[in-house]
Every structure is written in C-alpha cells, then in structure tokens.
Amino acid sequence: MRIAVYPGSFDPITNGHLDIIERASKIFDKVIVGVLRNKNKKPLFSAEERVDLIKRVTNHLNNVETASFDGLLVEFAKQHNANVIIKGLRTVNDFEYEFQMALLNKTLNDECETMFMMTNSMYSYISSSMVKELAGYKGNLSGIVPDEIIQNIKDKCKQ
Ligand code: COA
C-alpha cells in the first residue's frame, strides 16, 4: 500500500492545498494530511479547528485522513507507515527552502522520499497568510478557499 503524508500548517487550508490533496489522492492509496501543531507563528485556528476544516473539505475523498502532529515530520510519517512526503511548489521562490527540507528529511530517514507537485497555476499566488489578511479586510474569499469554510474564516477574523 502506497501511503503519503502531506504536511503543513494549514492555517487555514486553501484551494491550493485542496488541489494538491485531490491530485495526490489519485496517485496514492492513502494520503494523510499532517497538521503541524507546534509553530513559531501563532496560528489563527487551533490545531483541532484546522483538522476539522480539512476533514470537512476532504469529506468526498475516501482515501484521505487528517491528523495533527508535533515534532519531526519523518516521525509522523513513520507512525502512519508512509514513506512519501508530498509538498506543493508554487513558484521558484519555494524551491530553495523545500530543497533544504527534503534533503534534511532524507538524512533523518533515508526510507522517506519527498515528492513535489506543481501547484495549479490558478492557485500559485495563494498562501494562508494572504487569506487571513484578505479576510481581515473583509475581502472576497470565494475561489481562494473552499466555499464551505468561508464563514468560519470570516467569523474567526471578527474575533
Ligand atoms: N497552495 C496554497 N498555499 C500553499 C501551498 C499550496 N499548494 N503550499 C504551500 N502553501 C503556503 C502555506 O499555506 C504557507 O503559507 P503561510 O506561510 O502563509 O502560512 C506557505 O505556503 C508555506 O507552506 P509550507 O512550506 O508547507 O510551510 P508550512 O508552515 O505550511 O509547513 C512543515 C511546514 C509543517 C511542512 C514543516 O515545518 C515541518 O515539516 N515541520 C515539522 C518539523 C520537522 O520535521 N522539521 C524538519 C527537520 S528539523
């Protein structure tokens, strides 16, 4: 069984992330979305809330599971019997950091391969920070994040 993890902060999940998850779910038998709990940036949504939002928008994908994690990504992958890490590349700016992370993770666990997917060009400009900024200015989030979570983001940004 080919199992992959797709890690990130997902604060919150965007259509760019969802596009990667949907495409990966067609390639792998199982995709585990890993939500990093421990973050230097203070998240807007708690880890539980981020997991819940992802579960809602991936409900139609029966080989996708979501869980939060702390600590090393390679350990999370091992716990879930995954030997592939999926990362999305949006622009060339993502490359250097992702290249370093992939090499570091490979050093930590030689059995684990990082595979990159090119983000759909429609979403290459999206980031979770941009979504939060836009929501803070009451901007239109449709087409940027899944429709079913727009109200949650608006409500959170009002608090
Ligand atoms: N569509 C839209 N946005 C995307 C995207 C896509 N396909 N891919 C990435 N992004 C955005 C993210 O939303 C994020 O935006 P933000 O900075 O505004 O929050 C940004 O691009 C960076 O994404 P990413 O590089 O995936 O970082 P991340 O913070 O979401 O996740 C981890 C980083 C969790 C993968 C990484 O920190 C990790 O593995 N940590 C565990 C500890 C570890 O093992 N470290 C390595 C060894 S020390």
Backbone and ligand atoms as CSV (ligand in chain L), in Angstrom:
chain,resi,resn,atom,element,x,y,z
A,1,MET,N,N,0.850,-1.203,0.000
A,1,MET,CA,C,0.000,0.000,0.000
A,1,MET,C,C,0.881,1.248,0.000
A,2,ARG,N,N,0.618,2.145,-0.942
A,2,ARG,CA,C,1.430,3.376,-1.017
A,2,ARG,C,C,0.743,4.482,-0.216
A,3,ILE,N,N,1.419,4.867,0.875
A,3,ILE,CA,C,0.840,5.883,1.766
A,3,ILE,C,C,1.736,7.120,1.745
A,4,ALA,N,N,1.100,8.290,1.588
A,4,ALA,CA,C,1.864,9.546,1.558
A,4,ALA,C,C,1.354,10.486,2.633
A,5,VAL,N,N,2.252,11.319,3.165
A,5,VAL,CA,C,1.796,12.386,4.064
A,5,VAL,C,C,1.931,13.719,3.336
A,6,TYR,N,N,0.979,14.582,3.582
A,6,TYR,CA,C,1.019,15.938,3.034
A,6,TYR,C,C,1.006,16.881,4.241
A,7,PRO,N,N,2.179,17.414,4.616
A,7,PRO,CA,C,2.264,18.209,5.843
A,7,PRO,C,C,2.112,19.708,5.602
A,8,GLY,N,N,1.736,20.407,6.654
A,8,GLY,CA,C,1.682,21.871,6.561
A,8,GLY,C,C,1.065,22.452,7.812
A,9,SER,N,N,0.962,23.775,7.820
A,9,SER,CA,C,0.304,24.437,8.946
A,9,SER,C,C,-1.200,24.538,8.685
A,10,PHE,N,N,-1.575,24.729,7.431
A,10,PHE,CA,C,-2.985,24.785,7.021
A,10,PHE,C,C,-3.789,25.743,7.902
A,11,ASP,N,N,-3.291,26.973,8.029
A,11,ASP,CA,C,-3.922,27.956,8.930
A,11,ASP,C,C,-4.486,29.122,8.147
A,12,PRO,N,N,-5.551,28.944,7.374
A,12,PRO,CA,C,-6.351,27.739,7.164
A,12,PRO,C,C,-5.992,27.063,5.830
A,13,ILE,N,N,-6.634,25.905,5.597
A,13,ILE,CA,C,-6.498,25.229,4.296
A,13,ILE,C,C,-7.039,26.156,3.200
A,14,THR,N,N,-6.398,26.134,2.037
A,14,THR,CA,C,-6.822,26.956,0.893
A,14,THR,C,C,-7.164,26.040,-0.286
A,15,ASN,N,N,-7.676,26.643,-1.344
A,15,ASN,CA,C,-7.949,25.845,-2.556
A,15,ASN,C,C,-6.658,25.295,-3.164
A,16,GLY,N,N,-5.553,25.986,-2.932
A,16,GLY,CA,C,-4.251,25.487,-3.425
A,16,GLY,C,C,-3.878,24.185,-2.742
A,17,HIS,N,N,-4.051,24.135,-1.414
A,17,HIS,CA,C,-3.776,22.891,-0.679
A,17,HIS,C,C,-4.734,21.788,-1.145
A,18,LEU,N,N,-6.019,22.153,-1.250
A,18,LEU,CA,C,-7.028,21.143,-1.605
A,18,LEU,C,C,-6.740,20.534,-2.977
A,19,ASP,N,N,-6.281,21.364,-3.893
A,19,ASP,CA,C,-5.925,20.885,-5.235
A,19,ASP,C,C,-4.812,19.822,-5.154
A,20,ILE,N,N,-3.816,20.077,-4.310
A,20,ILE,CA,C,-2.725,19.098,-4.150
A,20,ILE,C,C,-3.275,17.806,-3.523
A,21,ILE,N,N,-4.126,17.948,-2.506
A,21,ILE,CA,C,-4.673,16.760,-1.818
A,21,ILE,C,C,-5.494,15.913,-2.801
A,22,GLU,N,N,-6.328,16.579,-3.603
A,22,GLU,CA,C,-7.177,15.831,-4.548
A,22,GLU,C,C,-6.320,15.088,-5.570
A,23,ARG,N,N,-5.295,15.768,-6.076
A,23,ARG,CA,C,-4.441,15.114,-7.090
A,23,ARG,C,C,-3.638,13.976,-6.472
A,24,ALA,N,N,-3.128,14.201,-5.247
A,24,ALA,CA,C,-2.335,13.150,-4.582
A,24,ALA,C,C,-3.207,11.931,-4.273
A,25,SER,N,N,-4.481,12.176,-3.967
A,25,SER,CA,C,-5.361,11.054,-3.600
A,25,SER,C,C,-5.601,10.128,-4.790
A,26,LYS,N,N,-5.336,10.639,-6.001
A,26,LYS,CA,C,-5.499,9.781,-7.195
A,26,LYS,C,C,-4.234,8.954,-7.438
A,27,ILE,N,N,-3.123,9.377,-6.856
A,27,ILE,CA,C,-1.843,8.707,-7.109
A,27,ILE,C,C,-1.523,7.690,-6.010
A,28,PHE,N,N,-1.881,8.047,-4.761
A,28,PHE,CA,C,-1.531,7.182,-3.631
A,28,PHE,C,C,-2.763,6.441,-3.121
A,29,ASP,N,N,-2.504,5.278,-2.466
A,29,ASP,CA,C,-3.628,4.518,-1.901
A,29,ASP,C,C,-4.235,5.275,-0.732
A,30,LYS,N,N,-3.361,5.935,0.026
A,30,LYS,CA,C,-3.858,6.704,1.169
A,30,LYS,C,C,-3.029,7.978,1.296
A,31,VAL,N,N,-3.687,9.086,1.619
A,31,VAL,CA,C,-2.986,10.353,1.868
A,31,VAL,C,C,-3.357,10.805,3.279
A,32,ILE,N,N,-2.329,11.051,4.090
A,32,ILE,CA,C,-2.562,11.555,5.448
A,32,ILE,C,C,-2.167,13.022,5.455
A,33,VAL,N,N,-3.125,13.895,5.699
A,33,VAL,CA,C,-2.811,15.322,5.805
A,33,VAL,C,C,-2.327,15.557,7.231
A,34,GLY,N,N,-1.106,16.043,7.374
A,34,GLY,CA,C,-0.497,16.245,8.698
A,34,GLY,C,C,-0.473,17.718,9.055
A,35,VAL,N,N,-1.177,18.077,10.120
A,35,VAL,CA,C,-1.296,19.480,10.536
A,35,VAL,C,C,-0.301,19.735,11.665
A,36,LEU,N,N,0.668,20.600,11.410
A,36,LEU,CA,C,1.691,20.879,12.431
A,36,LEU,C,C,1.101,21.707,13.567
A,37,ARG,N,N,1.209,21.161,14.787
A,37,ARG,CA,C,0.692,21.858,15.972
A,37,ARG,C,C,1.619,22.964,16.406
A,38,ASN,N,N,2.864,22.586,16.500
A,38,ASN,CA,C,3.869,23.401,17.123
A,38,ASN,C,C,4.399,24.413,16.125
A,39,LYS,N,N,4.158,25.663,16.307
A,39,LYS,CA,C,4.553,26.585,15.258
A,39,LYS,C,C,5.106,27.847,15.878
A,40,ASN,N,N,6.123,28.401,15.269
A,40,ASN,CA,C,6.665,29.667,15.773
A,40,ASN,C,C,5.650,30.784,15.576
A,41,LYS,N,N,5.021,30.777,14.356
A,41,LYS,CA,C,3.974,31.774,14.143
A,41,LYS,C,C,2.755,31.328,14.976
A,42,LYS,N,N,2.116,32.280,15.617
A,42,LYS,CA,C,0.958,31.913,16.428
A,42,LYS,C,C,-0.223,31.678,15.484
A,43,PRO,N,N,-0.778,30.457,15.450
A,43,PRO,CA,C,-1.845,30.203,14.476
A,43,PRO,C,C,-3.157,30.907,14.821
A,44,LEU,N,N,-3.913,31.231,13.794
A,44,LEU,CA,C,-5.240,31.832,13.984
A,44,LEU,C,C,-6.212,30.756,14.474
A,45,PHE,N,N,-6.156,29.593,13.823
A,45,PHE,CA,C,-7.021,28.473,14.195
A,45,PHE,C,C,-6.216,27.479,15.042
A,46,SER,N,N,-6.859,26.900,16.055
A,46,SER,CA,C,-6.177,25.867,16.850
A,46,SER,C,C,-5.948,24.646,15.949
A,47,ALA,N,N,-5.080,23.753,16.387
A,47,ALA,CA,C,-4.817,22.550,15.588
A,47,ALA,C,C,-6.111,21.759,15.369
A,48,GLU,N,N,-6.947,21.675,16.416
A,48,GLU,CA,C,-8.211,20.924,16.301
A,48,GLU,C,C,-9.111,21.573,15.248
A,49,GLU,N,N,-9.164,22.895,15.264
A,49,GLU,CA,C,-10.007,23.596,14.282
A,49,GLU,C,C,-9.471,23.391,12.868
A,50,ARG,N,N,-8.143,23.442,12.720
A,50,ARG,CA,C,-7.562,23.258,11.378
A,50,ARG,C,C,-7.849,21.846,10.855
A,51,VAL,N,N,-7.729,20.858,11.756
A,51,VAL,CA,C,-8.022,19.467,11.360
A,51,VAL,C,C,-9.485,19.353,10.946
A,52,ASP,N,N,-10.358,19.982,11.727
A,52,ASP,CA,C,-11.789,19.904,11.444
A,52,ASP,C,C,-12.124,20.539,10.083
A,53,LEU,N,N,-11.517,21.689,9.790
A,53,LEU,CA,C,-11.781,22.346,8.494
A,53,LEU,C,C,-11.327,21.456,7.343
A,54,ILE,N,N,-10.159,20.831,7.516
A,54,ILE,CA,C,-9.633,19.965,6.441
A,54,ILE,C,C,-10.540,18.746,6.257
A,55,LYS,N,N,-10.967,18.160,7.389
A,55,LYS,CA,C,-11.848,16.981,7.282
A,55,LYS,C,C,-13.121,17.336,6.530
A,56,ARG,N,N,-13.660,18.524,6.800
A,56,ARG,CA,C,-14.901,18.920,6.118
A,56,ARG,C,C,-14.704,19.045,4.618
A,57,VAL,N,N,-13.600,19.642,4.209
A,57,VAL,CA,C,-13.443,19.906,2.763
A,57,VAL,C,C,-12.865,18.707,2.000
A,58,THR,N,N,-12.443,17.659,2.747
A,58,THR,CA,C,-11.936,16.458,2.064
A,58,THR,C,C,-12.886,15.266,2.259
A,59,ASN,N,N,-14.060,15.582,2.743
A,59,ASN,CA,C,-15.060,14.558,3.035
A,59,ASN,C,C,-15.363,13.665,1.828
A,60,HIS,N,N,-15.236,14.235,0.617
A,60,HIS,CA,C,-15.556,13.485,-0.609
A,60,HIS,C,C,-14.418,12.550,-1.038
A,61,LEU,N,N,-13.290,12.607,-0.346
A,61,LEU,CA,C,-12.130,11.792,-0.741
A,61,LEU,C,C,-11.969,10.669,0.285
A,62,ASN,N,N,-12.342,9.425,-0.123
A,62,ASN,CA,C,-12.386,8.401,0.924
A,62,ASN,C,C,-11.032,7.797,1.279
A,63,ASN,N,N,-9.960,8.182,0.569
A,63,ASN,CA,C,-8.635,7.680,0.978
A,63,ASN,C,C,-7.777,8.783,1.614
A,64,VAL,N,N,-8.434,9.835,2.098
A,64,VAL,CA,C,-7.698,10.934,2.745
A,64,VAL,C,C,-8.069,10.989,4.226
A,65,GLU,N,N,-7.035,11.031,5.067
A,65,GLU,CA,C,-7.242,11.179,6.514
A,65,GLU,C,C,-6.482,12.408,6.984
A,66,THR,N,N,-6.901,12.972,8.110
A,66,THR,CA,C,-6.222,14.165,8.623
A,66,THR,C,C,-5.902,13.973,10.097
A,67,ALA,N,N,-4.686,14.360,10.475
A,67,ALA,CA,C,-4.298,14.272,11.893
A,67,ALA,C,C,-3.314,15.388,12.189
A,68,SER,N,N,-3.248,15.811,13.446
A,68,SER,CA,C,-2.259,16.830,13.789
A,68,SER,C,C,-1.005,16.136,14.308
A,69,PHE,N,N,0.102,16.854,14.263
A,69,PHE,CA,C,1.340,16.279,14.805
A,69,PHE,C,C,2.218,17.359,15.405
A,70,ASP,N,N,3.090,16.863,16.263
A,70,ASP,CA,C,4.100,17.672,16.936
A,70,ASP,C,C,5.432,17.035,16.606
A,71,GLY,N,N,6.473,17.791,16.557
A,71,GLY,CA,C,7.787,17.161,16.394
A,71,GLY,C,C,8.150,16.929,14.948
A,72,LEU,N,N,8.984,15.926,14.742
A,72,LEU,CA,C,9.552,15.732,13.402
A,72,LEU,C,C,8.555,15.115,12.422
A,73,LEU,N,N,8.581,15.661,11.224
A,73,LEU,CA,C,7.713,15.151,10.161
A,73,LEU,C,C,8.028,13.693,9.829
A,74,VAL,N,N,9.309,13.347,9.777
A,74,VAL,CA,C,9.661,11.961,9.411
A,74,VAL,C,C,9.124,10.963,10.449
A,75,GLU,N,N,9.014,11.395,11.713
A,75,GLU,CA,C,8.464,10.511,12.757
A,75,GLU,C,C,6.956,10.328,12.547
A,76,PHE,N,N,6.300,11.442,12.194
A,76,PHE,CA,C,4.852,11.382,11.912
A,76,PHE,C,C,4.611,10.434,10.735
A,77,ALA,N,N,5.441,10.563,9.697
A,77,ALA,CA,C,5.295,9.699,8.521
A,77,ALA,C,C,5.475,8.230,8.920
A,78,LYS,N,N,6.491,7.975,9.742
A,78,LYS,CA,C,6.764,6.599,10.169
A,78,LYS,C,C,5.572,6.018,10.952
A,79,GLN,N,N,5.026,6.836,11.852
A,79,GLN,CA,C,3.874,6.365,12.651
A,79,GLN,C,C,2.706,5.938,11.766
A,80,HIS,N,N,2.609,6.582,10.593
A,80,HIS,CA,C,1.487,6.272,9.696
A,80,HIS,C,C,1.901,5.339,8.552
A,81,ASN,N,N,3.061,4.726,8.677
A,81,ASN,CA,C,3.592,3.816,7.649
A,81,ASN,C,C,3.692,4.473,6.279
A,82,ALA,N,N,3.963,5.762,6.276
A,82,ALA,CA,C,4.086,6.481,4.995
A,82,ALA,C,C,5.563,6.622,4.655
A,83,ASN,N,N,5.896,6.384,3.389
A,83,ASN,CA,C,7.301,6.607,3.021
A,83,ASN,C,C,7.447,7.672,1.933
A,84,VAL,N,N,6.379,8.436,1.754
A,84,VAL,CA,C,6.449,9.565,0.809
A,84,VAL,C,C,5.915,10.821,1.501
A,85,ILE,N,N,6.641,11.916,1.317
A,85,ILE,CA,C,6.175,13.232,1.789
A,85,ILE,C,C,5.824,14.027,0.536
A,86,ILE,N,N,4.627,14.564,0.493
A,86,ILE,CA,C,4.234,15.378,-0.666
A,86,ILE,C,C,4.337,16.841,-0.286
A,87,LYS,N,N,4.929,17.614,-1.170
A,87,LYS,CA,C,4.970,19.064,-0.980
A,87,LYS,C,C,4.516,19.725,-2.277
A,88,GLY,N,N,3.841,20.844,-2.135
A,88,GLY,CA,C,3.438,21.597,-3.327
A,88,GLY,C,C,4.442,22.714,-3.582
A,89,LEU,N,N,4.789,22.899,-4.825
A,89,LEU,CA,C,5.666,24.020,-5.189
A,89,LEU,C,C,4.835,25.037,-5.947
A,90,ARG,N,N,4.833,26.267,-5.441
A,90,ARG,CA,C,4.017,27.294,-6.095
A,90,ARG,C,C,4.827,28.085,-7.096
A,91,THR,N,N,5.931,28.616,-6.642
A,91,THR,CA,C,6.788,29.413,-7.545
A,91,THR,C,C,8.220,28.987,-7.282
A,92,VAL,N,N,9.112,29.555,-8.051
A,92,VAL,CA,C,10.530,29.224,-7.901
A,92,VAL,C,C,11.031,29.642,-6.515
A,93,ASN,N,N,10.371,30.601,-5.896
A,93,ASN,CA,C,10.766,31.043,-4.547
A,93,ASN,C,C,10.645,29.931,-3.509
A,94,ASP,N,N,9.711,29.007,-3.720
A,94,ASP,CA,C,9.531,27.904,-2.771
A,94,ASP,C,C,10.683,26.911,-2.851
A,95,PHE,N,N,11.384,26.912,-3.977
A,95,PHE,CA,C,12.284,25.800,-4.276
A,95,PHE,C,C,13.418,25.616,-3.273
A,96,GLU,N,N,14.134,26.700,-2.960
A,96,GLU,CA,C,15.346,26.549,-2.152
A,96,GLU,C,C,15.033,25.986,-0.763
A,97,TYR,N,N,14.008,26.547,-0.138
A,97,TYR,CA,C,13.613,26.082,1.195
A,97,TYR,C,C,13.161,24.612,1.134
A,98,GLU,N,N,12.345,24.312,0.139
A,98,GLU,CA,C,11.825,22.941,0.032
A,98,GLU,C,C,12.946,21.943,-0.259
A,99,PHE,N,N,13.918,22.378,-1.037
A,99,PHE,CA,C,15.061,21.530,-1.374
A,99,PHE,C,C,15.836,21.197,-0.088
A,100,GLN,N,N,16.057,22.215,0.762
A,100,GLN,CA,C,16.754,22.002,2.040
A,100,GLN,C,C,15.974,21.050,2.931
A,101,MET,N,N,14.667,21.283,3.023
A,101,MET,CA,C,13.833,20.429,3.878
A,101,MET,C,C,13.852,18.980,3.388
A,102,ALA,N,N,13.773,18.818,2.081
A,102,ALA,CA,C,13.753,17.468,1.513
A,102,ALA,C,C,15.069,16.750,1.822
A,103,LEU,N,N,16.179,17.465,1.697
A,103,LEU,CA,C,17.483,16.837,1.973
A,103,LEU,C,C,17.616,16.507,3.451
A,104,LEU,N,N,17.134,17.419,4.300
A,104,LEU,CA,C,17.211,17.185,5.739
A,104,LEU,C,C,16.351,15.979,6.125
A,105,ASN,N,N,15.159,15.928,5.595
A,105,ASN,CA,C,14.276,14.800,5.918
A,105,ASN,C,C,14.842,13.480,5.403
A,106,LYS,N,N,15.509,13.551,4.257
A,106,LYS,CA,C,16.119,12.338,3.683
A,106,LYS,C,C,17.275,11.872,4.577
A,107,THR,N,N,17.997,12.843,5.151
A,107,THR,CA,C,19.091,12.496,6.060
A,107,THR,C,C,18.528,11.846,7.329
A,108,LEU,N,N,17.396,12.360,7.789
A,108,LEU,CA,C,16.794,11.830,9.019
A,108,LEU,C,C,16.187,10.448,8.801
A,109,ASN,N,N,15.644,10.228,7.614
A,109,ASN,CA,C,15.078,8.906,7.302
A,109,ASN,C,C,15.252,8.630,5.814
A,110,ASP,N,N,16.218,7.789,5.531
A,110,ASP,CA,C,16.574,7.508,4.141
A,110,ASP,C,C,15.462,6.770,3.381
A,111,GLU,N,N,14.552,6.164,4.135
A,111,GLU,CA,C,13.455,5.406,3.502
A,111,GLU,C,C,12.359,6.338,2.992
A,112,CYS,N,N,12.402,7.594,3.438
A,112,CYS,CA,C,11.308,8.510,3.143
A,112,CYS,C,C,11.680,9.441,1.975
A,113,GLU,N,N,10.873,9.434,0.938
A,113,GLU,CA,C,11.134,10.275,-0.241
A,113,GLU,C,C,10.207,11.477,-0.243
A,114,THR,N,N,10.739,12.652,-0.620
A,114,THR,CA,C,9.860,13.812,-0.801
A,114,THR,C,C,9.513,13.918,-2.277
A,115,MET,N,N,8.241,14.071,-2.570
A,115,MET,CA,C,7.814,14.248,-3.958
A,115,MET,C,C,7.113,15.594,-4.085
A,116,PHE,N,N,7.464,16.327,-5.122
A,116,PHE,CA,C,6.901,17.666,-5.309
A,116,PHE,C,C,5.832,17.650,-6.388
A,117,MET,N,N,4.762,18.386,-6.102
A,117,MET,CA,C,3.736,18.569,-7.133
A,117,MET,C,C,3.649,20.054,-7.439
A,118,MET,N,N,3.554,20.376,-8.701
A,118,MET,CA,C,3.414,21.787,-9.065
A,118,MET,C,C,1.987,22.219,-8.733
A,119,THR,N,N,1.885,23.302,-7.988
A,119,THR,CA,C,0.570,23.842,-7.671
A,119,THR,C,C,-0.102,24.297,-8.967
A,120,ASN,N,N,-1.388,24.058,-9.054
A,120,ASN,CA,C,-2.169,24.556,-10.185
A,120,ASN,C,C,-1.916,26.067,-10.327
A,121,SER,N,N,-1.657,26.527,-11.540
A,121,SER,CA,C,-1.277,27.941,-11.726
A,121,SER,C,C,-2.353,28.902,-11.199
A,122,MET,N,N,-3.614,28.419,-11.184
A,122,MET,CA,C,-4.705,29.265,-10.651
A,122,MET,C,C,-4.474,29.645,-9.191
A,123,TYR,N,N,-3.697,28.787,-8.488
A,123,TYR,CA,C,-3.552,28.987,-7.046
A,123,TYR,C,C,-2.126,29.358,-6.635
A,124,SER,N,N,-1.264,29.631,-7.598
A,124,SER,CA,C,0.153,29.798,-7.269
A,124,SER,C,C,0.418,31.047,-6.428
A,125,TYR,N,N,-0.536,31.963,-6.379
A,125,TYR,CA,C,-0.338,33.208,-5.624
A,125,TYR,C,C,-0.937,33.138,-4.225
A,126,ILE,N,N,-1.601,32.030,-3.909
A,126,ILE,CA,C,-2.322,31.948,-2.625
A,126,ILE,C,C,-1.409,31.452,-1.510
A,127,SER,N,N,-1.550,32.051,-0.328
A,127,SER,CA,C,-0.937,31.486,0.877
A,127,SER,C,C,-1.957,31.662,2.005
A,128,SER,N,N,-1.754,30.921,3.079
A,128,SER,CA,C,-2.685,31.041,4.210
A,128,SER,C,C,-2.612,32.445,4.805
A,129,SER,N,N,-1.424,33.037,4.857
A,129,SER,CA,C,-1.301,34.407,5.412
A,129,SER,C,C,-2.103,35.388,4.585
A,130,MET,N,N,-2.055,35.205,3.255
A,130,MET,CA,C,-2.792,36.118,2.379
A,130,MET,C,C,-4.300,35.985,2.611
A,131,VAL,N,N,-4.752,34.756,2.826
A,131,VAL,CA,C,-6.176,34.523,3.098
A,131,VAL,C,C,-6.587,35.266,4.371
A,132,LYS,N,N,-5.734,35.187,5.405
A,132,LYS,CA,C,-6.059,35.836,6.685
A,132,LYS,C,C,-6.074,37.356,6.525
A,133,GLU,N,N,-5.123,37.865,5.759
A,133,GLU,CA,C,-5.076,39.317,5.560
A,133,GLU,C,C,-6.330,39.782,4.808
A,134,LEU,N,N,-6.652,39.037,3.755
A,134,LEU,CA,C,-7.821,39.376,2.947
A,134,LEU,C,C,-9.095,39.332,3.795
A,135,ALA,N,N,-9.216,38.287,4.603
A,135,ALA,CA,C,-10.405,38.152,5.470
A,135,ALA,C,C,-10.465,39.303,6.469
A,136,GLY,N,N,-9.305,39.732,6.963
A,136,GLY,CA,C,-9.247,40.844,7.910
A,136,GLY,C,C,-9.774,42.144,7.306
A,137,TYR,N,N,-9.602,42.290,5.977
A,137,TYR,CA,C,-10.114,43.481,5.273
A,137,TYR,C,C,-11.496,43.227,4.672
A,138,LYS,N,N,-12.106,42.106,5.083
A,138,LYS,CA,C,-13.434,41.718,4.589
A,138,LYS,C,C,-13.456,41.519,3.065
A,139,GLY,N,N,-12.340,41.059,2.518
A,139,GLY,CA,C,-12.259,40.798,1.064
A,139,GLY,C,C,-12.999,39.518,0.696
A,140,ASN,N,N,-13.244,39.367,-0.600
A,140,ASN,CA,C,-13.988,38.205,-1.090
A,140,ASN,C,C,-13.080,36.969,-1.147
A,141,LEU,N,N,-13.464,35.932,-0.408
A,141,LEU,CA,C,-12.614,34.732,-0.328
A,141,LEU,C,C,-13.049,33.639,-1.297
A,142,SER,N,N,-14.105,33.903,-2.077
A,142,SER,CA,C,-14.588,32.800,-2.909
A,142,SER,C,C,-13.595,32.530,-4.044
A,143,GLY,N,N,-13.378,31.244,-4.294
A,143,GLY,CA,C,-12.387,30.817,-5.283
A,143,GLY,C,C,-11.000,30.671,-4.680
A,144,ILE,N,N,-10.814,31.188,-3.471
A,144,ILE,CA,C,-9.486,31.144,-2.828
A,144,ILE,C,C,-9.438,30.054,-1.757
A,145,VAL,N,N,-10.536,29.948,-1.015
A,145,VAL,CA,C,-10.666,28.846,-0.047
A,145,VAL,C,C,-11.981,28.113,-0.369
A,146,PRO,N,N,-12.129,26.857,0.070
A,146,PRO,CA,C,-13.378,26.151,-0.226
A,146,PRO,C,C,-14.583,26.899,0.354
A,147,ASP,N,N,-15.673,26.946,-0.422
A,147,ASP,CA,C,-16.863,27.714,-0.024
A,147,ASP,C,C,-17.359,27.355,1.379
A,148,GLU,N,N,-17.327,26.045,1.697
A,148,GLU,CA,C,-17.925,25.619,2.969
A,148,GLU,C,C,-17.185,26.107,4.209
A,149,ILE,N,N,-15.978,26.684,4.045
A,149,ILE,CA,C,-15.287,27.169,5.256
A,149,ILE,C,C,-15.138,28.701,5.277
A,150,ILE,N,N,-15.684,29.364,4.263
A,150,ILE,CA,C,-15.554,30.835,4.198
A,150,ILE,C,C,-16.121,31.492,5.457
A,151,GLN,N,N,-17.303,31.025,5.885
A,151,GLN,CA,C,-17.929,31.656,7.053
A,151,GLN,C,C,-17.080,31.452,8.317
A,152,ASN,N,N,-16.460,30.263,8.436
A,152,ASN,CA,C,-15.602,30.021,9.618
A,152,ASN,C,C,-14.436,31.005,9.664
A,153,ILE,N,N,-13.890,31.287,8.486
A,153,ILE,CA,C,-12.732,32.202,8.439
A,153,ILE,C,C,-13.186,33.626,8.756
A,154,LYS,N,N,-14.332,34.000,8.181
A,154,LYS,CA,C,-14.865,35.348,8.455
A,154,LYS,C,C,-15.126,35.508,9.947
A,155,ASP,N,N,-15.771,34.493,10.549
A,155,ASP,CA,C,-16.111,34.570,11.977
A,155,ASP,C,C,-14.840,34.694,12.813
A,156,LYS,N,N,-13.829,33.913,12.466
A,156,LYS,CA,C,-12.586,33.913,13.239
A,156,LYS,C,C,-11.886,35.269,13.131
A,157,CYS,N,N,-11.955,35.858,11.956
A,157,CYS,CA,C,-11.260,37.136,11.760
A,157,CYS,C,C,-11.985,38.297,12.435
A,158,LYS,N,N,-13.250,38.088,12.794
A,158,LYS,CA,C,-14.006,39.124,13.510
A,158,LYS,C,C,-13.640,39.152,14.981
A,159,GLN,N,N,-13.163,37.961,15.510
A,159,GLN,CA,C,-12.970,37.819,16.966
A,159,GLN,C,C,-11.832,38.697,17.471
L,1,COA,N1,N,-1.392,26.177,-2.082
L,1,COA,C1,C,-1.546,27.267,-1.339
L,1,COA,N2,N,-0.676,27.641,-0.383
L,1,COA,C2,C,0.375,26.855,-0.172
L,1,COA,C3,C,0.597,25.687,-0.919
L,1,COA,C4,C,-0.345,25.361,-1.910
L,1,COA,N3,N,-0.230,24.291,-2.672
L,1,COA,N4,N,1.730,25.124,-0.498
L,1,COA,C5,C,2.204,25.905,0.492
L,1,COA,N5,N,1.387,26.945,0.671
L,1,COA,C6,C,1.545,28.053,1.619
L,1,COA,C7,C,1.167,27.685,3.023
L,1,COA,O1,O,-0.201,27.988,3.264
L,1,COA,C8,C,2.082,28.538,3.835
L,1,COA,O2,O,1.526,29.834,3.926
L,1,COA,P1,P,1.813,30.766,5.184
L,1,COA,O3,O,3.296,30.913,5.281
L,1,COA,O4,O,1.123,31.998,4.792
L,1,COA,O5,O,1.216,30.066,6.365
L,1,COA,C9,C,3.331,28.673,2.995
L,1,COA,O6,O,2.933,28.355,1.697
L,1,COA,C10,C,4.449,27.779,3.410
L,1,COA,O7,O,3.996,26.459,3.303
L,1,COA,P2,P,4.925,25.250,3.788
L,1,COA,O8,O,6.292,25.409,3.274
L,1,COA,O9,O,4.206,23.990,3.514
L,1,COA,O10,O,5.057,25.540,5.319
L,1,COA,P3,P,4.083,25.214,6.434
L,1,COA,O11,O,4.368,26.155,7.518
L,1,COA,O12,O,2.671,25.140,5.971
L,1,COA,O13,O,4.539,23.715,6.861
L,1,COA,C11,C,6.048,21.964,7.613
L,1,COA,C12,C,5.866,23.407,7.157
L,1,COA,C13,C,4.978,21.539,8.605
L,1,COA,C14,C,5.952,21.032,6.427
L,1,COA,C15,C,7.452,21.880,8.248
L,1,COA,O14,O,7.632,22.970,9.131
L,1,COA,C16,C,7.703,20.613,9.026
L,1,COA,O15,O,7.854,19.555,8.459
L,1,COA,N6,N,7.773,20.723,10.369
L,1,COA,C17,C,7.956,19.580,11.259
L,1,COA,C18,C,9.338,19.619,11.926
L,1,COA,C19,C,10.362,18.982,11.030
L,1,COA,O16,O,10.335,17.801,10.786
L,1,COA,N7,N,11.272,19.809,10.522
L,1,COA,C20,C,12.305,19.359,9.615
L,1,COA,C21,C,13.501,18.815,10.307
L,1,COA,S1,S,14.192,19.912,11.525
